[in-house]
Amino acid sequence: MSFDESYFSSNTYKDVSFAKFSQYWWSNRFYAILARRYAQRLLGAQHLLGGKRGARLLEIGSGLGHLVGQLESHFQTYAVDVNPWALQQSHSNAPHSSLQASRAEALPFANSAFSVVIIKHVVEHLPHPENAIAELGRVIENGGILILATPNLDSLLKPLKGQNWIGYQDPTHIALKPPAEWLAMIKSAGLAPLRIFADGFWDVPYIPFVPRALQKLFFGSLGGFQAMTGFVFLPLKWGESMMVIARKTACPELAEG
């Protein structure tokens, strides 16, 4: 399957609503909260050292531009994607961002160009994700922040879904890997994980004969609370996505307890 207009109405996007207050909207808002929170800590540390303001943020695999668009008032925003149609749509959703076509494995930016890089559900689509993660390490400045998400093969409820698990539903997911492998790649790129967590159990139904709405309330409540509040607390096994916040080089004052 090619990444074009049809991609956003098929497979894992088939029943996704892009409307405000939809699950998709809350997810993007959550990532935006994380980017602002960790960048504020980064900028605060830089300010104490006489550093610069006006951090540059890059989203890789920006899709329709909804996430990067939420961050335009806080950063100098850049976005890349391999989908020409999606980039065209992004002009209305992220009108103040610099948008361009690029592969994650060969980013058209200088070394240490960005304070924050977000790569949300992209690495699983790549034949050689290790090359892309090495590129992340190259373009993130010393002390800069990476926010990465990918399907979580260690999800506690994945066995209940079997072959119907959400990570298996997109034929372009060609690089599904256990969390330990992703963390090894991240560390090899010179990035030290700050937080490793999950996004909750939102891929209902998990059990038969129980109404979907009831399962969404029961299984999805913790992930929903995390997304709405921005308070990160779900252990890695407690969700369908693995999420990692990492930094370039050691800055102990950025770590959370």
C-alpha positions as CSV (number, residue, x, y, z in Angstrom):
1,M,0.0,0.0,0.0
2,S,1.2,3.5,-0.9
3,F,1.0,6.4,1.5
4,D,-1.6,8.6,-0.2
5,E,-5.1,9.9,0.3
6,S,-6.6,6.3,0.6
7,Y,-4.3,5.5,3.6
8,F,-6.3,7.8,5.9
9,S,-9.5,5.9,5.2
10,S,-8.2,2.4,5.5
11,N,-6.8,-0.2,7.9
12,T,-6.1,1.4,11.4
13,Y,-7.5,4.8,10.1
14,K,-10.7,3.2,8.8
15,D,-13.0,4.3,11.6
16,V,-11.0,7.2,13.0
17,S,-12.7,10.5,13.6
18,F,-10.5,13.6,13.1
19,A,-13.1,15.8,14.8
20,K,-12.3,17.9,17.9
21,F,-12.6,15.9,21.2
22,S,-12.3,12.6,19.3
23,Q,-9.9,10.0,20.5
24,Y,-7.5,11.1,17.8
25,W,-7.8,14.7,18.9
26,W,-7.1,13.9,22.6
27,S,-4.1,11.8,21.5
28,N,-2.5,14.7,19.6
29,R,-3.3,17.0,22.5
30,F,-1.4,14.6,24.8
31,Y,1.7,14.6,22.7
32,A,1.5,18.3,22.5
33,I,1.4,18.5,26.3
34,L,4.5,16.3,26.5
35,A,6.4,18.3,24.0
36,R,5.7,21.6,25.8
37,R,6.4,20.2,29.2
38,Y,9.8,18.6,28.4
39,A,10.8,21.6,26.2
40,Q,10.0,23.9,29.1
41,R,12.4,22.0,31.3
42,L,15.0,22.0,28.5
43,L,14.6,25.7,27.9
44,G,14.7,26.4,31.6
45,A,18.0,24.6,31.9
46,Q,19.4,26.3,28.8
47,H,18.3,29.7,30.1
48,L,20.3,29.2,33.3
49,L,23.3,28.5,31.1
50,G,22.7,31.5,29.0
51,G,21.2,29.5,26.1
52,K,18.7,30.4,23.5
53,R,14.9,30.6,23.4
54,G,12.5,29.8,20.5
55,A,13.1,26.1,20.3
56,R,12.9,24.3,17.0
57,L,10.6,21.3,16.9
58,L,10.4,18.7,14.2
59,E,7.6,16.1,13.7
60,I,8.5,13.2,11.5
61,G,5.6,11.5,9.8
62,S,3.3,14.4,10.5
63,G,0.3,13.1,8.6
64,L,-2.4,15.7,8.3
65,G,-0.5,18.2,10.4
66,H,-2.9,18.2,13.4
67,L,-0.2,17.6,16.0
68,V,2.4,20.0,14.7
69,G,-0.3,22.6,14.2
70,Q,-1.1,22.5,18.0
71,L,2.5,23.4,18.7
72,E,3.0,26.4,16.4
73,S,2.5,28.9,19.1
74,H,5.2,27.4,21.3
75,F,7.9,26.4,18.8
76,Q,9.5,27.1,15.5
77,T,7.8,24.1,13.9
78,Y,8.9,21.8,11.1
79,A,7.3,18.7,9.7
80,V,8.2,16.0,7.2
81,D,6.2,13.2,5.7
82,V,6.4,10.8,2.7
83,N,2.8,11.3,1.8
84,P,2.4,14.3,-0.7
85,W,-1.4,14.3,-0.3
86,A,-1.1,14.5,3.5
87,L,1.5,17.4,3.3
88,Q,-0.9,19.3,1.1
89,Q,-3.7,18.9,3.6
90,S,-1.3,20.0,6.4
91,H,-1.1,23.5,5.0
92,S,-4.5,24.3,6.5
93,N,-3.9,22.4,9.8
94,A,-0.4,23.8,10.3
95,P,-0.2,27.0,8.4
96,H,2.8,28.4,10.2
97,S,5.0,25.3,10.0
98,S,7.7,24.5,7.5
99,L,6.5,21.4,5.7
100,Q,8.4,19.2,3.3
101,A,8.6,15.7,1.8
102,S,11.3,13.6,3.3
103,R,12.1,10.0,4.4
104,A,12.8,9.5,8.1
105,E,16.1,7.7,7.2
106,A,17.5,10.7,5.3
107,L,16.4,14.0,7.0
108,P,17.2,17.2,5.1
109,F,18.5,19.0,8.2
110,A,21.8,19.9,9.7
111,N,23.3,18.2,12.8
112,S,21.8,19.3,16.1
113,A,19.1,21.3,14.4
114,F,16.2,20.6,16.8
115,S,15.4,20.9,20.5
116,V,12.4,18.5,20.2
117,V,11.7,15.7,17.7
118,I,8.4,13.8,17.7
119,I,8.1,10.6,15.7
120,K,4.7,9.1,16.5
121,H,3.8,5.7,14.9
122,V,6.3,5.9,12.1
123,V,9.2,3.5,12.9
124,E,7.0,0.4,12.5
125,H,6.5,1.4,8.8
126,L,10.2,1.4,8.0
127,P,12.3,-1.4,6.5
128,H,15.4,-0.2,8.4
129,P,14.1,1.7,11.5
130,E,17.6,1.7,13.0
131,N,18.7,4.1,10.3
132,A,15.8,6.5,11.1
133,I,16.6,6.4,14.8
134,A,20.2,7.1,14.1
135,E,19.0,10.2,12.1
136,L,17.0,11.3,15.1
137,G,20.2,11.2,17.2
138,R,22.0,13.3,14.6
139,V,19.4,16.1,14.3
140,I,18.6,16.5,18.0
141,E,20.8,19.0,19.8
142,N,22.7,18.1,23.0
143,G,20.1,18.0,25.8
144,G,17.3,17.9,23.3
145,I,14.2,15.7,23.6
146,L,12.8,12.8,21.6
147,I,9.2,11.7,21.8
148,L,8.6,8.3,20.1
149,A,5.7,6.0,19.9
150,T,5.2,2.6,18.3
151,P,2.9,-0.5,18.7
152,N,3.7,-2.3,21.9
153,L,4.4,-6.0,21.5
154,D,4.5,-6.3,25.3
155,S,0.9,-5.1,25.7
156,L,-0.7,-7.1,28.5
157,L,-4.0,-7.6,26.7
158,K,-2.4,-8.3,23.2
159,P,-2.9,-12.1,23.7
160,L,-6.7,-11.5,24.1
161,K,-6.8,-10.0,20.6
162,G,-4.6,-12.5,18.8
163,Q,-4.2,-11.8,15.1
164,N,-6.9,-9.0,15.5
165,W,-4.5,-6.9,17.6
166,I,-4.4,-3.3,16.3
167,G,-0.7,-3.5,15.5
168,Y,-1.3,-6.3,13.0
169,Q,-4.1,-4.5,11.2
170,D,-2.0,-2.3,9.0
171,P,-0.1,-4.1,6.3
172,T,2.5,-1.3,6.2
173,H,3.6,-2.3,9.8
174,I,6.6,-4.1,8.6
175,A,8.9,-3.5,11.6
176,L,7.0,-4.5,14.7
177,K,9.6,-5.1,17.5
178,P,9.7,-5.8,21.2
179,P,10.3,-2.8,23.4
180,A,13.8,-3.9,24.3
181,E,14.9,-3.7,20.7
182,W,13.5,-0.2,20.3
183,L,15.3,0.9,23.4
184,A,18.6,-0.5,22.2
185,M,18.3,1.5,19.0
186,I,17.4,4.7,20.9
187,K,20.4,4.2,23.2
188,S,22.7,3.4,20.2
189,A,21.7,6.8,18.7
190,G,23.1,8.6,21.8
191,L,19.7,9.1,23.5
192,A,19.0,8.3,27.1
193,P,15.4,7.3,28.0
194,L,13.7,9.5,30.6
195,R,10.3,7.9,30.6
196,I,9.0,4.6,29.1
197,F,5.3,4.1,29.4
198,A,2.1,3.1,27.6
199,D,-1.1,4.7,26.3
200,G,-3.8,2.4,27.8
201,F,-6.1,-0.2,26.5
202,W,-8.2,1.5,23.8
203,D,-8.4,-1.3,21.2
204,V,-11.8,-2.7,22.4
205,P,-13.4,-5.2,22.4
206,Y,-11.1,-7.4,24.3
207,I,-13.6,-10.0,25.5
208,P,-16.7,-11.5,23.8
209,F,-20.3,-10.9,24.7
210,V,-19.7,-7.7,26.6
211,P,-21.0,-4.5,25.1
212,R,-18.3,-2.4,23.4
213,A,-19.3,0.8,25.1
214,L,-18.9,-0.9,28.5
215,Q,-15.5,-2.3,27.6
216,K,-14.4,1.1,26.4
217,L,-15.3,2.6,29.7
218,F,-13.7,-0.2,31.7
219,F,-10.5,-0.8,29.8
220,G,-10.0,2.6,28.3
221,S,-10.6,4.8,31.4
222,L,-6.9,4.9,32.6
223,G,-5.6,5.7,29.2
224,G,-8.3,8.3,28.7
225,F,-7.4,9.9,32.1
226,Q,-3.7,10.0,31.1
227,A,-4.4,11.6,27.8
228,M,-6.8,14.2,29.1
229,T,-4.7,15.2,32.1
230,G,-1.2,14.8,30.6
231,F,-0.2,13.0,33.8
232,V,2.1,10.1,32.7
233,F,1.6,7.0,34.9
234,L,0.8,3.9,32.9
235,P,3.4,1.1,33.0
236,L,4.8,-0.1,29.7
237,K,2.6,-3.3,29.6
238,W,-0.6,-1.3,30.2
239,G,-1.3,-0.1,26.7
240,E,-1.3,-0.8,23.0
241,S,1.5,1.7,22.2
242,M,5.0,2.0,23.7
243,M,5.9,5.6,24.3
244,V,9.4,6.8,25.0
245,I,10.7,10.2,26.1
246,A,14.5,10.4,25.7
247,R,17.2,13.1,25.8
248,K,20.4,13.6,23.9
249,T,23.2,13.3,26.4
250,A,22.7,13.2,30.2
251,C,20.8,16.0,31.9
252,P,19.7,14.6,35.3
253,E,17.7,17.7,36.1
254,L,15.2,16.8,33.3
255,A,14.4,13.4,34.7
256,E,11.1,12.7,36.5
257,G,11.0,10.9,39.8
